[in-house]
Amino acid sequence: MVSSIGSLANMEYMLYGGASGLNTNTPSYMNGYMANRGLYGNYYNPYNNYNNYGNYSPKSVFSTPNTISDTNKTGASTSNKDLDTLGDYYMKSMNPSESLAVSAVSGAAFSLMTNLRFIAHPWNSLSTVGMVEKMFADVKTKGTKMYELWRNPETHKLMTDAYARMHKLEGGAKSRLGLFKSRLDKDLYDRLKARMETALKSGNKEAIATVTEEIRIATNAKTGYISQGWRKLKGALGFNSKTQTIAEKIADKNAVSAAVNKNIAEKSSKTISEYFKHGLKGQGGLGGAVMFGIEYLMDAGKIKAAFSKDKETGWKQVGQTTAKGVSALIGWAAGEAVGAWAGAKLGALAGTAIAPGVGTVIGAVAGLVGGSIGVTLMGKFTKKIIGEDVGSKVEIENMKKTPEGQAQLLSLTAMQAQNDKKLDPKVLRALQNVAAQYS
């Protein structure tokens, strides 16, 4: 029934050009299919608000008393009250309450965006899975060294990192357009693959981490036509275009050893606090910083509106935005740490029970999902402390002061109401009452 009513309302919304239920001269589901013949409505002439010069002149709901009385206070003018109702309703939409499920989906989608090669080269990525699964097959065999390494919290992340890098190595060995990265040299590919197979069989975590770092160097190298052209251009312009080759970078034992030691330290985390500590220096800290910046970007209009009233209100909005930014930073870093910790445990179980690739994906996605959920939870908590943004209140109050602003508020809340399955009857009455002033 609800979906049928929603479909009917949407059909009327499109049929009447976005005015379904708000123009009281237009029969619809929202106004009970009643046409208004009142003071400002004319059943036969719904466009009677045009003046003699053919220009539309919206009435201010302040200057023109509303003839529709509120059901709770019969006969009382509801103009100011209706606008306040719409303002409060719109305020909620300016601070959307995102569900944890939506946050989780957003985090998973963000994780996919950080692995763009699955989007840019889907067939290349999918066709390599079987080869890597075969190499890591012993992960599912209880009693083998690879099984123990995969299930051990101190080495699980090293193993999933090795799996992910082998996946990129296999993909890099396949033909490609070569705009950003050229196809890997076959001798280099064969050598690195053989070394990884030997390291996995040995069960030596340092050996596995070392080959993983060498594969990272090979697969991250910018060897495509664009990079080659840029280096040639810099050389032609007299800039130093000399860069290390892949072979030279891999041969730099000191640099490789330093990277391996760092990875072993960071990927051997067992507790949430350890994940949080290492996460702040990496993905958790970066993600939190991005979330902090997004808060200021999204609140730019609110800050401007708050300062337009007075400095005190303006700085209060700056304080509120800063509090939300810090909350988002902490929420992301903490959520990412919890997600990574849980993801490692789930990934270890899934890898041995289902497939190493499944366990690797769970571990890769869990941190970003946890970060996204962390931001949502901290946002809800922070909002209860700091309250509604003062800048939002100023924006709405400014809209309520002029006929044009009132029309804008009416339009915004009408669009919001169209998709609201639990629309408060009080809000619906306010929409119809205010709309009557423009009919």
Secondary structure by P-SEA (a helix, b strand, c coil): caaaaaaaaaaaaaaaccccccccccccccccccccccccccccccccccccccbbbbbbcccccccccccccccccaaaaaaaaaaaaaaaaacccccaaaaaaaaaaaaaaaaccccccaaaaaaaaaaaaaaaccccccccaaaaaaaccccaaaaaaaaaaaaaaaaaaccccccccccccaaaaaaaaaaaaaaaaaccaaaaaaaaaaaaaaaaccccaaaaaaaaaaaaaccccccccaaaaaaaaaaaaaaaaaaaaaaccccaaaaaaaaaacaaaaaaaaaaaaaaaaaaaaaaaaaaacaaaaaaaaaaaaaaaaaaaaaaaaaaaaaaaaaaaaaaaaaaaccaaaaaaaaaaaaaaaaaaaaaaaaaaaaaaccccaaaaaaaaaaaacaaaaaaaaaaaaaaaaacccccaaaaaaaaaaaaaac
